[in-house]
Structure formats: C-alpha cells, structure tokens
Amino acid sequence: MPVSIFIQTLNEEANLPGLLDSVAFADDMVVLDSLSSDRTKAIALERGCRWFERPYDGRGPHQNWAMENIPFKHRWVFYLDADERMTPELRAEIEAIADEWDRGERSRERGDPVAYYCGRRNYFMGRWLRRAMPPGNIMRFFQPPHIRFERLANPAPVVDGAVGYLRERFIHYNFSKGIGEWLERHNRYSTYEAAETMKALRERPVRLANLLSRDRNTRRLELKNLSFRLPCRPWLKFAYMYLGQGGFLDGGPGLTYCALQAIYEYQIVLKVREMKRAERGLPP
C-alpha cells in the first residue's frame, strides 16, 4: 500500500488492537506516543509498528513534531487515533490517489491537492450519530512536507498547496473508554480551547467575507471565530446541534451527546472568564 499510517496514542491498550486490525494491510504503521504507562508500546511493536514517543504539548505542536522528525516511508500519510477505524471503501479511495501520484498523473505543480479533509461516522451508545455529530471535515490525509498545524486543541492545518475532500469516511468510537474518560479528556481540551479563544479575541478579527467562501472549511473556521464573541454560547451550541442539525432525530444518544457538548462549551466559557480576570489581576 503506497500510504503510511500515522497513529497517536496515550494508554490505548484497549483500542489499539482494533485500529491495527483495520490498517493491517499497510506496510508502514507509525505510532507517536505520549509516554503511555500501559501495554500500548508492547502491542504496537508486536504488530510491526514503528515507535516514537515524546511528552504531549498540545495537538498542533505534537503533530508538527511528527511532520518534521518522523521519516515516513511513503509520500502520503493517513492519520488515525486509536479509537478510530479505517474502512475498505476509504482505503480504496486513498490508495487510488496515492497511486496516481506515484504514476505521475497528479502533481503539486499542476494544482492537485497535497492534503485532503475526511469525514467520520461517530458512534455513541451503539448508535451512529448521523445528526448530532455529523461527519465534519478533518485534515487526515496529507503529504508531510506541505502541512503544519496550528492550535493546541482541534488543530487547524496550514497547507502549502491545494486541498481536497475525500468522499469516504472512517469510523470513530469517541466514547470507547466511557463517559468518565470523555469528561476528563474534554476538561483538558477546554483549557486548550480557552487559551485559543483568548488568542483569537486578541489576534483574529472576524472576517465576514470568509463566511461566504467557496471552501467549506474556511466557512467553518470563520464561524468558529465568530462564535468566540457570541453570548450564551453553551445554549446556542445545544440549540444548533439538537435543533438546527437535527440531533433530536438520534434519540436518547443524540440528546445526551448534545448536552455533553453544551457542558464542554460552558467549561470553555468559564475558563475564558477566569483568564480575563487573571489578566486584570483579579482572583478567580
């Protein structure tokens, strides 16, 4: 397979075997670990993965380190987390793109994409959240020399070249370690997001023209930038997900997921408020 598989891990002994089963066809599986204390490393090495490890310092910096320091075997890299799974349909799509580059039928000079966004099918409580957690656009298939990432959480790609969008999607088991772990993880993420919110408020003014961009991801990022400045963000997020996106059509799992996302948004709001008080020398 002319594609390298890039995996990031932290204590993923339960999830990693399933992911590796889904990408067993690859001849270059690379794991970047954040100093796991369980059997993650043993499992990865037993399955033939190449192993790298370093302390985690935020998603963007972590991924940039990989782009700059890991010698991937192939031109194209597909990135997956341990709670995600490749599908046969997605494999066929990315292999076809990589093969065309290897045959010289595509090139950066001709304006062909050097990075692709990909959607995912998100599962919760045994149900695919078609509405509450739609596929979205996540940068997952790329050529390392032409990409870097910004932001500590939910990194935004900076691509030197054209970008594209894959048709097929991978599978995501976002709650594979339970709701408790999800809450702990998003407590960390909310701290990163609060810091990014403060940075955006200082450095990134709203550009309304971007909301009309022909590129869907440019529209999404500008909408997120605008949301930093809106009041009642947790309630607006819940209304948008549950009513606007049709999360109610996903039944009980959809309601629970939308509520969890509103809680996550409220954590960010509270931490931003605390950071603003600290800047003025006020107590928390």
Sequence and secondary structure as in RCSB ss.txt:
>XXXX:A:sequence
MPVSIFIQTLNEEANLPGLLDSVAFADDMVVLDSLSSDRTKAIALERGCRWFERPYDGRGPHQNWAMENIPFKHR
WVFYLDADERMTPELRAEIEAIADEWDRGERSRERGDPVAYYCGRRNYFMGRWLRRAMPPGNIMRFFQPPHIRFE
RLANPAPVVDGAVGYLRERFIHYNFSKGIGEWLERHNRYSTYEAAETMKALRERPVRLANLLSRDRNTRRLELKN
LSFRLPCRPWLKFAYMYLGQGGFLDGGPGLTYCALQAIYEYQIVLKVREMKRAERGLPP
>XXXX:A:secstr
  EEEEEEESS TTTHHHHHHHTTT S EEEEES  SSSHHHHHHHTT EEEE     HHHHHHHHHHH   SSS
EEEEEETTEE  HHHHHHHHHHHHHHHTTS  TTTT  SEEEEEEEEEETTEE TTTS    EEEEE GGGEEEE
SSSS EEEESS EEEEEEEEEE TTTT HHHHHHHHHHHHHHHHHHHHHHHHH    GGGGG SSHHHHHHHHHH
HHTT SSHHHHHHHIIIIIS GGGGHHHHHHHHHHHHHHHHHHHHHHHHHHHHHTT   
